[in-house]
């Protein structure tokens, strides 16, 4: 019963994501973290803020439209299918292959970055907006601190535009990546600083 209520709550949060153009993370990061316990939600949100401060990413004012949304779910596939069916996340301007990769991902953490305008082409890795979904069951064996660092990296930069170094925490879920870092590395932070120091 608790899982069903939590799933309904996540779908409600998804419904808050406007079908039109959302507020852009370039104008200030406005995170929303839901689906886990209040303690975990708050921890991940606080870590996002800490990392953003460390790398020079601008943070939005208190009253803002969420543009970096992190959802923990015990049934992420259902969440994504429902969100897609009800058009609760704006995929406008996102490449079809990126949408399909997001929908069909089996990784413990999946993410997608929205575009500021239909068909926009850019090599700038700063996100316009981001949706990150954590599979609560598959991620259960990882420390919350590790997940928070991973989520912070993929939320604060579109790593498919310019990939971080090979020793990045981004390799955490790769097959056989037993030696992958369990925390954000200095290389990861340097990558984020380089992303957020760029102004276009």
C-alpha positions as CSV (number, residue, x, y, z in Angstrom):
1,X,0.0,0.0,0.0
2,X,2.8,2.4,0.9
3,X,4.6,1.7,-2.4
4,X,1.3,2.4,-4.3
5,X,0.8,5.7,-2.6
6,X,4.4,6.6,-3.2
7,X,4.1,5.8,-6.9
8,X,1.0,8.0,-7.1
9,X,2.9,10.8,-5.4
10,X,5.7,10.5,-7.9
11,X,3.2,10.6,-10.8
12,X,1.8,13.8,-9.3
13,X,5.3,15.3,-9.1
14,X,5.7,14.4,-12.8
15,X,2.5,16.1,-13.5
16,X,4.0,19.3,-12.1
17,X,6.5,19.4,-15.0
18,X,5.0,21.7,-17.5
19,X,4.4,20.5,-21.1
20,X,5.8,23.9,-22.3
21,X,9.3,25.1,-21.9
22,X,10.4,24.7,-18.3
23,X,12.6,27.1,-16.4
24,X,16.2,26.5,-17.5
25,X,18.9,25.3,-15.2
26,X,21.1,27.9,-16.9
27,X,19.1,30.6,-15.2
28,X,19.7,28.9,-11.9
29,X,19.4,25.3,-10.7
30,X,16.1,24.6,-8.9
31,X,16.1,21.0,-7.7
32,X,13.1,18.8,-6.7
33,X,14.0,15.4,-5.1
34,X,11.1,13.0,-4.2
35,X,10.3,9.3,-3.8
36,X,12.7,8.3,-1.1
37,X,12.5,9.0,2.6
38,X,12.5,12.6,3.7
39,X,16.0,12.1,5.0
40,X,17.3,10.7,1.7
41,X,15.5,13.3,-0.3
42,X,17.0,16.1,1.8
43,X,20.4,14.6,1.6
44,X,20.4,14.3,-2.2
45,X,19.1,17.9,-2.5
46,X,21.7,19.2,-0.1
47,X,24.5,17.4,-2.0
48,X,23.2,18.9,-5.3
49,X,23.4,22.3,-3.8
50,X,26.9,21.7,-2.3
51,X,28.3,20.4,-5.6
52,X,26.7,23.2,-7.5
53,X,28.4,25.7,-5.2
54,X,31.7,23.9,-5.6
55,X,31.7,24.0,-9.4
56,X,30.2,27.5,-9.9
57,X,26.8,26.4,-11.1
58,X,24.2,29.1,-10.4
59,X,21.4,28.3,-7.9
60,X,17.9,29.7,-8.3
61,X,16.1,31.8,-5.8
62,X,13.8,30.1,-3.3
63,X,10.6,30.6,-5.4
64,X,11.4,28.8,-8.6
65,X,10.1,26.3,-11.1
66,X,11.9,22.9,-10.6
67,X,14.2,22.3,-13.5
68,X,16.4,19.5,-12.0
69,X,14.0,16.8,-10.9
70,X,15.2,13.6,-9.2
71,X,12.7,10.8,-8.5
72,X,13.3,7.6,-6.6
73,X,10.9,4.9,-7.6
74,X,10.4,1.2,-7.0
75,X,8.8,0.9,-10.4
76,X,10.6,3.3,-12.7
77,X,9.5,1.7,-15.9
78,X,5.9,2.3,-15.0
79,X,6.6,5.8,-14.0
80,X,8.3,6.6,-17.3
81,X,5.6,5.0,-19.4
82,X,2.9,6.9,-17.5
83,X,4.8,10.1,-17.8
84,X,5.3,9.6,-21.5
85,X,1.7,8.6,-22.1
86,X,0.3,11.6,-20.2
87,X,3.0,13.9,-21.7
88,X,4.1,14.9,-18.2
89,X,7.7,15.6,-19.2
90,X,8.6,17.9,-22.1
91,X,10.6,15.9,-24.6
92,X,10.4,18.8,-27.1
93,X,13.7,19.3,-28.9
94,X,15.3,16.1,-27.5
95,X,16.8,13.7,-30.0
96,X,14.7,10.6,-30.6
97,X,17.6,8.2,-29.7
98,X,18.0,10.0,-26.4
99,X,14.3,9.6,-25.6
100,X,14.4,5.9,-26.4
101,X,17.6,5.4,-24.4
102,X,15.9,7.0,-21.4
103,X,12.7,5.0,-21.8
104,X,14.4,1.6,-22.1
105,X,17.3,2.0,-19.8
106,X,17.9,-0.8,-17.2
107,X,20.5,1.1,-15.2
108,X,19.9,1.9,-11.6
109,X,20.0,5.6,-12.5
110,X,18.6,7.0,-15.8
111,X,18.4,10.6,-16.9
112,X,17.5,12.9,-19.7
113,X,18.1,16.5,-20.4
114,X,15.5,18.7,-22.0
115,X,16.2,21.3,-24.7
116,X,15.6,25.0,-24.4
117,X,13.9,25.1,-27.8
118,X,12.8,22.6,-30.5
119,X,15.7,21.2,-32.5
120,X,18.3,23.2,-30.6
121,X,21.9,22.1,-31.4
122,X,24.6,22.9,-29.0
123,X,28.0,21.6,-27.7
124,X,27.4,23.3,-24.4
125,X,27.0,20.6,-21.7
126,X,25.2,22.9,-19.2
127,X,21.7,21.5,-18.8
128,X,18.5,23.4,-19.7
129,X,16.6,21.0,-17.5
130,X,17.1,17.5,-16.2
131,X,15.0,14.5,-15.1
132,X,16.8,11.8,-13.2
133,X,15.0,8.6,-12.1
134,X,16.6,6.3,-9.6
135,X,15.5,2.6,-9.5
136,X,15.1,2.2,-5.7
137,X,15.5,-1.6,-5.9
138,X,18.6,-1.7,-8.2
139,X,20.2,1.2,-6.3
140,X,19.6,-0.3,-2.9
141,X,23.1,-1.8,-2.6
142,X,24.8,1.6,-3.1
143,X,25.4,4.1,-0.4
144,X,23.2,7.2,-0.5
145,X,26.3,9.4,-0.6
146,X,27.5,7.5,-3.7
147,X,24.1,7.9,-5.4
148,X,23.9,11.6,-4.5
149,X,27.3,12.2,-6.1
150,X,26.4,10.2,-9.2
151,X,23.0,12.1,-9.5
152,X,24.7,15.4,-9.0
153,X,27.1,14.8,-11.9
154,X,24.5,13.6,-14.4
155,X,22.0,16.4,-13.3
156,X,24.5,19.2,-13.6
157,X,26.0,18.3,-16.9
158,X,24.9,16.6,-20.1
159,X,27.6,14.0,-20.0
160,X,26.7,12.8,-23.5
161,X,27.8,16.1,-25.0
162,X,31.3,15.9,-23.5
163,X,32.1,12.8,-21.5
164,X,34.1,13.1,-18.2
165,X,37.4,11.3,-17.6
166,X,37.7,7.5,-17.5
167,X,38.1,7.4,-13.8
168,X,34.8,9.2,-13.3
169,X,32.0,8.1,-10.9
170,X,30.0,8.0,-14.1
171,X,31.4,4.5,-14.7
172,X,29.8,3.2,-11.5
173,X,27.2,1.1,-13.2
174,X,29.3,-0.2,-16.1
175,X,29.7,-3.9,-16.4
176,X,32.8,-5.1,-14.5
177,X,33.4,-1.6,-13.1
178,X,34.4,-2.9,-9.6
179,X,37.1,-0.3,-9.3
180,X,34.9,2.6,-10.3
181,X,35.0,5.5,-7.8
182,X,32.2,5.5,-5.2
183,X,32.4,9.3,-4.8
184,X,32.8,12.2,-7.1
185,X,36.4,12.6,-8.1
186,X,38.5,15.7,-8.4
187,X,38.4,15.0,-12.2
188,X,34.6,15.0,-12.0
189,X,34.5,18.3,-10.2
190,X,37.0,19.8,-12.7
191,X,34.8,18.6,-15.5
192,X,31.7,20.3,-13.9
193,X,33.7,23.5,-13.3
194,X,34.7,23.6,-17.0
195,X,31.1,23.1,-18.0
196,X,29.7,25.8,-15.8
197,X,32.4,28.3,-16.5
198,X,31.4,28.4,-20.2
199,X,29.0,31.2,-21.1
200,X,27.2,31.3,-24.4
